Amino acid sequence: EPEVTQTPSHQVTQMGQEVILRCVPISNHLYFYWYRQILGQKVEFLVSFYNNEISEKSEIFDDQFSVERPDGSNFTLKIRSTKLEDSAMYFCASGSGTGEQYFGPGTRLTVT
Amino acid sequence: DQQVKQNSPSLSVQEGRISILNCDYTNSMFDYFLWYKKYPAEGPTFLISISSIKDKNEDGRFTVFLNKSAKHLSLHIVPSQPGDSAVYFCAASFFTGGGNKLTFGTGTQLKVEL
């Protein structure tokens, strides 16, 4: 069964450093999303991506964040200058447009 | 932002009995609702969904009920099994041209006891 994959599973970085989180969505899906979950809190929407552009973003997704689909299979989230409060689980999801979204296993980002 | 609420943080049920998880929403624009199951340190796993044009959707042991007038949905699991023990999130969305961002509730920890 097709699944969303994410790498790395755990990333530790120092405050101010750039990180890139990688995702491979399900191959025939057209809609791509990033969400995050801070420990003990609910899953929050960050950004959606369709037709090679951002279709919606939350207020969390400020100028420090960017997304890219560089090669038709990967979908990346870049955080330019990480802050302590960026520590969270980051989930990539993809959907075909029917409404369901399928999530990857997540990347645990720890900013020290 | 409390557009989707799950008021019960935890629920304990005996194996074989019915589990009922509840969710309320406030935004009338939501027209598609989903339930996800989540284990610690894993991504949410899609369980079942329902469109606002329906009031019930069933898939095996899982049934979702939608009451639009009350802005309430529920997930029924019957019979409950120990492997169902996890955190359950409801999520709500509406479609725009570029997809349907999900707004999640805070989750209900289900424990199915032997």
Boltz contact constraints between the chains, C-beta under 6 A:
constraints:
  - contact:
      token1: [A, 31]
      token2: [B, 99]
      max_distance: 6.0
  - contact:
      token1: [A, 42]
      token2: [B, 104]
      max_distance: 6.0
  - contact:
      token1: [A, 42]
      token2: [B, 106]
      max_distance: 6.0
  - contact:
      token1: [A, 43]
      token2: [B, 104]
      max_distance: 6.0
  - contact:
      token1: [A, 45]
      token2: [B, 101]
      max_distance: 6.0
  - contact:
      token1: [A, 48]
      token2: [B, 98]
      max_distance: 6.0
  - contact:
      token1: [A, 48]
      token2: [B, 99]
      max_distance: 6.0
  - contact:
      token1: [A, 48]
      token2: [B, 101]
      max_distance: 6.0
  - contact:
      token1: [A, 50]
      token2: [B, 98]
      max_distance: 6.0
  - contact:
      token1: [A, 50]
      token2: [B, 99]
      max_distance: 6.0
  - contact:
      token1: [A, 55]
      token2: [B, 98]
      max_distance: 6.0
  - contact:
      token1: [A, 55]
      token2: [B, 99]
      max_distance: 6.0
  - contact:
      token1: [A, 56]
      token2: [B, 98]
      max_distance: 6.0
  - contact:
      token1: [A, 56]
      token2: [B, 101]
      max_distance: 6.0
  - contact:
      token1: [A, 91]
      token2: [B, 43]
      max_distance: 6.0
  - contact:
      token1: [A, 99]
      token2: [B, 32]
      max_distance: 6.0
  - contact:
      token1: [A, 99]
      token2: [B, 49]
      max_distance: 6.0
  - contact:
      token1: [A, 100]
      token2: [B, 46]
      max_distance: 6.0
  - contact:
      token1: [A, 100]
      token2: [B, 49]
      max_distance: 6.0
  - contact:
      token1: [A, 102]
      token2: [B, 46]
      max_distance: 6.0
  - contact:
      token1: [A, 103]
      token2: [B, 43]
      max_distance: 6.0
  - contact:
      token1: [A, 103]
      token2: [B, 44]
      max_distance: 6.0
  - contact:
      token1: [A, 104]
      token2: [B, 43]
      max_distance: 6.0
  - contact:
      token1: [A, 105]
      token2: [B, 42]
      max_distance: 6.0
  - contact:
      token1: [A, 105]
      token2: [B, 43]
      max_distance: 6.0
  - contact:
      token1: [A, 106]
      token2: [B, 43]
      max_distance: 6.0
